[in-house]
């Protein structure tokens, strides 16, 4: 049986998507909440529908076997999974398709490809699973390069070494989440890092974008697991020392984690692991008010209990995803351990939550419904865009003392922007994805009725207003979605100017010709 290909126009594998019942529920919600009326929808594009520019690059004979200009490959490496990218996909706009897709099978291949790209004046876009939602993988590099190469790292897909005593492993950067966990299972080990894109994203991508796994407290970001890195740059290979901790100057790992392919290509990493959990406890609780739920979350976060899940979902978000009828905000609480029962931790957390007005639900069905909806969400965009619905998300983090005012300001700014951009009210919802003792990571979603063929301008207006509100309120422009091209204007305002200059200087040393992901994280050099 032929292996199923990844979609070039949507999420996951060809043949996958929302079930008819899921699609009906989603559009029934839109009819009730934003006045959607059924329209004829444009079907997904086919390879034969797309007119691609002829490749401008020809690899040398020594690298030809690693390179492809096959149309499906080029299409599948043009975009990530953001809303504006989906709009352009359904408009059959692949004007920035890479000229070549290169698939190295070794670190030496990576070095050879970077050398060729430098000599050829080609931009290189490191590519893992292509799950970026911030414009992080599109070869949108301007006219200063003679062509573009999408560097697909999924051939570097092995667990190379396991140190059971230290509970760590040396793993290649192109391995996908499910394959990583399957390789660790015989040792009864796990990374326990599960971003929403887990099935279709790579370890190197997680590290390059400072991915957030969906365990809500303690080990939240991939940063927490990186022990050392090996990175190939146009200037040479950089490997950091493997240590449990160090006070020897600024950390090179910290510079490279979150570098979004602009400083080098992550080929290997030593990762801290955990024993597979065997003890679990969990509950679902209801709140009449989202901010009351936030106060309960703060109490648990500051108690040092570190639940694996402490996710607060507002009532409208629950309704939008078929979790409940919108009559209450949901708090999902869960604990796990490989060492001891969690009943005492669970009991104390429940006391704290109930002290703040949380009502224990009779079963965990709402929590399970949320989990299922969360995993299925990426498929929604495949039907929203062709139906003319503007639906997107943005996430941030803020300290507890500013949360209530910040939440209100961001919700209001986004709601006003929807009304101004579309001429009618829309819907804005919020949930907490991650929680720290000093503050939460609020994750906002917005839904608005747009007009088929004219979705980009209203989306830009809403995105701009929401981003401005986040920066004005003191939040971060991104908590775990990375910077990409979409967030660059606000990231440049968020970071200190001197740090931006220092980052540009580091890129000039590691990538003298500026070929790596130009315009992402660091402005592309002119000329």
Buried (B, 14 or more C-beta within 10 A) or exposed (E): EEEEEBBBBBBBBEEEBBEEEBBEBBBEBBEEBBEBEEEEBBEBBEBEEBEBEEBEBEBEEEBEEBBBBEBBBBBBBBBBBBBBBBBBBBBBBBEBBBBBBBBBEEBEBBBBBBEBBBEBEBBBBBBBBBBBBBBBBBBBBEEEBEBBBBBBBBBBBBBEEBEEEEBBBBBBBBBBBEBBBEBBEEBEBBBBBBBBBBBBBBBBBBBBBBBBBBBBBBBBBBBEBBBBBBBBBBBEBBEBEBEEEEEEEEBBBEBBBBBBBBBBBBBBBBBBBBBBBEBEBBBBBBBEEBBBBBBBBBBBBBBEBBBBBBBBBBBBBBBBBBBBEBEBBBBBBBBBBBEEEBEEBBEBBBEBBEEBBBBBBEEBEBBBBBBBBBBBBBBBBBBBBBBBBBBBBBBBBBEBEBBBEBBEBBBEBBBBBBBEBBEEBBBBBBBBBBBBEEBBBBBBBBBBBBEBEEBBEBBEBBBBBBBBBBBEBEBBBBBBBBBBBBBBBBBBEBBEEEEBEEBBEBBBEBBEBBBBBBBBBBEBEEE
